């Protein structure tokens, strides 16, 4: 297994190279640039743009900028500045004086990493995934065990809604109903330290994942229920509870785990619209802001982190397979 993990980790290298190259050259070929307008919305004069390009190395050929970002480059004084391979994601062009890794991962003074932009996105994703698992699993299991009953039909109704309704539509509905009309929940809170302000973003983020988890659990359970070994277990006189939890559920979980691994990474990386709608201080909102401001280093650093996160999630799923089903062996 060690050899397999090492091989998979080495495959991250070409993945990162492809993702970074596509992102870098598309970013630089898009209209506009980081100095089109400054933070006060005033036009930056040509001389200031020239000085900024010289300071950040944007006046060099694109291939050299790309190599400098990934590997590093020599400055005019002969000193070498290491790039992303040394976990240096570069300076932000908009939040001047700060580096991208500090913006994403450094919390306010005296706070833990969970209060950084990454920490906020991670907490929201974990809450959404927890909601999806705690509701989706039981709904899928009960729906499969009571197939074609009213319980099955009701669960399928809500599952269909969760799969077909986009997250931003659900967010607008909840904001209008629970925020504007009923005034039960805050739309844009002053502080994210209160538990109640996490309710709407968590539901919006986790509802679709919950629906897909329930549907996948139901279909997987129905497939396992028809297997010969399940009929044999029941014929041996085992209690239904033992048949369901010891024989059905463990094998039915394999395709569900396949979905949940990348789903967690997707919840962390795919919350751009939701974080923007709720003014959530996470990476998704920062990423959208960086795109609108053409903050090249911020875009590159966040994209590379997202790519690594998704690749690691896929590797974790493969490793969990061996725990759920001893018949699965990872080939070296």
N, C-alpha and C positions, 0 to 999 in steps of 0.2 A: 504493500500500500504506500510505503514511503516513496518508492520510485514513481508511482502513479501521481502522487501529490506534487512531487518535484517537476514532473513533466508538465502537469497542468499549470503550475506556476510559471514555468518557462514559456508556455504558450501565451502568457500575459504580455510578453515582450512584443511580438508582432501585432497583437490586438491593440496595445497602447500606441504603437507606431502608426497603425492605420487610422485609428480614431483621432490621434493628435494631428496627423498630416491633413486629413480631410477637414477637421475643424479649423486648423490654422489657415489653410489656403482659401477656404470658403469665407472665413472671417475677414481676411485681408482683401478679398475681391468684392466684398459687399460694398454698396455705396456708403460714403461717409467715412469718418474716422474719429478717433478719440478726442481730437482738438477742435472739432467743428463748433462746439459750444462748450463754454466752461460751466461750472456749477451754478453760476448766477445768470445763466442763459444769455450772456453777452458774447458776441463774436470774438474769437481769439485772432489777433492780428498775425500777419504772415511771419514776421520776425520772431514772435513768441512761439509759433508753431515750429519754426526751424530749430530754435533752441531746445524745445521739448523733444523733437524727433532726434536731435543729436544726443540729448541726455539719456533717453530711453533706448537708443539704438534703432529707432524706426527708420532711419535714413539709410540703413544697410540693405543689401540684397535680401530678398525673402528667404532664400535658402539658408543664409547665414543667421537671420533672425530665428528661423526654426531650429537650427542646430544649437544656437545660443540658449534658446528657451529649454530644450530638452537636456542638453549635455552641459553647456556652459560656454563662456567666451572670455577672451582676454581684453582687459580694458586698455585705455591709452597709456596708462602708467605701468603696464606689464603685469598687473595682478590678474588672477584668474577668478572668475565668479562662476560657481557651479550652478547648474540648472535643476530641472525637475528630477533628475536622477538622484540628487541630494535632498529631495523633498523641498526644494526652493521653487515655489510656484510663481515667483516674480512679484514685482511691485505693482500695486494697483495704480492705474492712470487717473482715476477719479478720486479715490480716497488717498490722496498723495501723502507720502510718508509712511504708509502701511503696506505690508506684504499680504498677498492673497491668503497664505496659510494662516496668518494671524487673524485676518478678517473672518475666515471660516471656522477656525478651531479655538481661538483664544476668547474666553469669556470675559465679562467685566471683572474688575478687581475684587477679589474676595469670593468669587463665585466658582462653581465647579464647571467642568466642560459641558455639562448638560444645559448650561445657560449661554453657550456659544451658538452661532447660527447652525452649525452641524448638530449640536445637542438639541436644539429646539425641533429641528426636522426629524431627528432620531426619535425623540419622545413622542412626537405626533404620529410617526409611522408605527411605533410599538403599540401605542394606544389603539390605533386603527386596526392593526393586525390582531391584537388581543380581542377586540370586539368582534372581528370577523371570525376568529376561531371559536370563541366561546358561544357565539350564536350560530355560525354556519355549520359546525360539526353536528350539534344536536339536531338542528333542523333537517340536515341531510340524512342523518341516521333514522330519525323518526319517520321522515317522508318515505324512505325506502322500505322500512319495516311495515308501514301502513300504506303501501302502494295502492293508488286508485281510490283512496278514501277521501273524505272531506279535508282531513289534515294535509294530505298530499296535495290536493288542489289549491288550498290556501297558501301553502308554502311555495308552490310553483308560481302562484300569482305574484307574490312579493319578490321571488327570485327573478322572475322575468322583468319586473320593474327595475330591480337593482342592476341588472345587466344592460338593459336598454336605455335607461335614463343617464345622461352624462353627469359627471360630478358637479360641473358648474351650474347646471340646471337645478339640481337638488340644492345646491348652496343658495341660489337666488330664492327658491321656494322657502327654505328655512329662514333666510334673512327676512323675507317679507312677513311670513306667518309668525315665527317665534320672536323675531327681533322688533319689527315695526308695528305689527298689529297687537300681539299679545304681551309684548315687552317682558317675556320670560327670560330671554338671554341677551347678553350684550353683543352688538354687531361688531364694533371695533373697540375692544377694551383698552383701558389706560394701562393696565398691567396684566401680564400673563402668569402672575403668581397665584391667582385664584383658580380653583378647580373648575368652577362653572363656565369659565370662558373657553375651556378646551372642549366643551360638549359638542358644539356645532361643527368645528373643524374635524373632530374625530369621527362623528357620524358621517359627514360628507366624504371624508377620505376612505372610511372603512366599509361603507354600504355596498359599493360595487364588489369589493373583495369578499365580503361576507356572502353576497349572492352567488358569486362564482364558486366559493368554497362549498356552499350548501348544494349547488347543482352537481359539482364534481363528486362530492361525498355520496350523494344519492345514486348517481349513475355507477360509481365504483362499487357501492354496496350491493346494488341490484345485480351487477355482474358476478360478484363473489358469491352471492346467495344461491346462484344456479350451479355452482361448482359441485363436483362429485363428493369432495371431502366434507362439504357442509351437510349434504344429505346423509353421509356416513356418520357424522358426529351426532346428528339428530336421531338416527336409527339406533345408535348406541345408548340412547336414553339420557344424553347430557341435557342439563337445564338450558333453557333458551338464553338466559343471561350469559352462561359460559360460552355457548356457541357464538353469540354476537360479539362479545368482548375479547375472547381468546382466539377465535378462529376467523371470524369475519373482519373485524375492525382493523386488525393489524395488517392484513393483506390489502384491505381496501384503502389504507392510508398512503400507500406508495405513490399513486398518481396525485393525491392531494398534496403531499410533501413536495412533489415536483413543481407544483404550482405555487406553493407558499414561499419557497425559497426566493425565487425571483420576484415574487409579489412584495416581499418586505423591501427589497432593493428598489422596486418600482414605486412603492409608497414614499420612500425617502427621496428618490430622484424625480418623481413625476408629479410633484405637488405645486408646480409653478402657478397655475391659475388659481388654485384654492388658497395658497398662501397669499397671493396678491389680493384676492377678494376679501380676505379676513385681516389684511395687514399683518400677517403672521411673520415674526422675525426669524425666518428660517432660510435655508440655502436656496430654495426654489424662488422665493421673492428676490433674493440678492442676484440670482442668475438672470432673471428677467430684467432687472434694473441694469445689470452689466451689459446685456445685449442692446438695450435701448441707448445706452451711453457709449457703446463701442469700447468698453473697457476690456481690451484684448487679453491681458493677463488674467483677469477675473474669469473671463469666458473659458480660456484654455484650462486654467487650474480646476475650475468646477467640473468641466467636462471630463477631464482625466480622472478626477476622483470618482465621478459617477460611473465611468467605464470600469475602473478597478473594483468598485463596490458590486456591480452586477456580475462581473466575472467571478469574484470570490463567493457570491451567493450561489451561483451555479455549481461551483466546486463543492460547497457545503452540502448541497442537495445530494450529490453523488455519494458523499461520505455517509450521510444519514441513511441512504438506501441499505447499506450493509447492516445497520442496526435494526431496521424494520424487517428485513428478510435475509436470514443467514445464507440462503441459496445464492444470493448475489455476491459476486466477488469482483473486486476492481482489478482489472488486468494491468500488470506492470508493463 
